[in-house]
């Protein structure tokens, strides 16, 4: 429930430029800190390029006046302590899920994401998502505002996060909408939809041929 969760925002995805973690800490971080909201970023950091980007995110956060911690052994450590931003590379799935279950918002910053599996994973746990108003994460998962909140500017992102961390009713409504939407995403439903499209196209071709 809302009241049992921390004022924390979670992000998930490999540490790479298109995830725009540096944009988040640079453009939103100071305002999130002012509102008492922690930012926890999970990401794969296996290659040298990924590790270098993670270090760049940390440096950007520090330049913005934010305190940064790296790594977490458990949910409590990830969500407590004095760090404004916590970067957790190569985290186990149970830690990611536990932090999602104890946070209030999932933030996705990629622009023109084709779909967004991390967004779907968060929504399937009842965690309201705030996504950029572009790509499939916005149209297919957030349903252009029906199942998630969208933003185009830093101010809009902060406003959405602020509302979901302070308004229990808005949070509960979006949590329910998230569960409804992800409940509609299944292999069986996809198969039925695909079969229906194939049958429709086949009927149209047959009609033209005759």
Long-range contacts (C-beta under 8 A, 24 or more apart in sequence): 2-104, 2-168, 2-171, 2-172, 2-175, 3-168, 4-102, 5-102, 5-103, 5-104, 6-38, 6-79, 6-102, 6-103, 6-104, 7-35, 7-36, 7-37, 7-38, 7-104, 7-165, 8-37, 8-38, 8-39, 8-40, 8-79, 8-99, 8-102, 8-103, 8-104, 8-105, 9-37, 9-38, 9-39, 9-40, 9-103, 9-104, 9-105, 9-106, 9-107, 9-161, 9-165, 10-40, 10-41, 10-42, 10-99, 10-100, 10-103, 10-105, 10-106, 10-107, 10-122, 10-127, 11-39, 11-40, 11-41, 11-42, 11-43, 11-106, 11-107, 11-108, 11-109, 12-41, 12-42, 12-43, 12-96, 12-106, 12-118, 12-121, 12-122, 13-42, 13-43, 13-44, 13-108, 13-110, 13-118, 14-43, 14-44, 14-45, 14-50, 15-43, 15-44, 15-45, 15-50, 15-51, 15-53, 15-54, 15-57, 15-89, 16-49, 16-50, 16-53, 17-53, 18-110, 18-111, 19-43, 19-109, 19-110, 20-109, 20-110, 20-111, 21-53, 21-57, 21-109, 22-53, 22-56, 22-57, 22-60, 23-109, 24-107, 24-109, 25-57, 25-60, 25-61, 25-64, 25-66, 25-85, 26-60, 26-61, 26-63, 26-64, 27-154, 27-157, 28-154, 28-157, 28-158, 28-161, 29-61, 29-64, 29-66, 29-84, 29-85, 30-64, 30-65, 30-66, 31-154, 31-158, 32-84, 32-158, 32-161, 33-65, 33-66, 33-84, 35-158, 35-161, 35-162, 35-165, 37-161, 37-165, 38-79, 38-83, 38-84, 38-85, 38-86, 39-84, 39-85, 39-86, 39-107, 40-72, 40-78, 40-79, 40-85, 40-86, 40-88, 40-99, 40-103, 41-85, 41-86, 41-87, 41-88, 42-88, 42-91, 42-95, 42-96, 42-99, 43-87, 43-88, 43-89, 44-89, 44-90, 45-89, 45-90, 46-90, 51-89, 54-87, 54-89, 57-87, 58-85, 58-87, 61-85, 72-99, 74-98, 75-99, 75-102, 79-103, 97-125, 100-125, 100-127, 101-125, 101-127, 103-127, 104-128, 104-164, 104-165, 104-171, 105-129, 105-130, 105-160, 105-161, 105-164, 105-165, 106-130, 107-131, 107-157, 107-161, 108-132, 108-137, 110-135, 110-137, 111-135, 113-137, 115-140, 115-141, 116-141, 119-148, 120-182, 120-185, 122-178, 123-147, 123-148, 123-178, 123-179, 123-181, 123-182, 124-178, 124-179, 124-182, 126-175, 126-176, 126-178, 126-179, 127-175, 127-178, 128-164, 128-171, 128-174, 128-175, 128-178, 129-178, 130-157, 130-160, 130-161, 130-164, 141-181, 141-182, 143-181, 146-177, 146-181, 147-174, 147-177, 147-178, 147-180, 147-181, 148-174, 148-177, 148-178, 148-181, 149-174
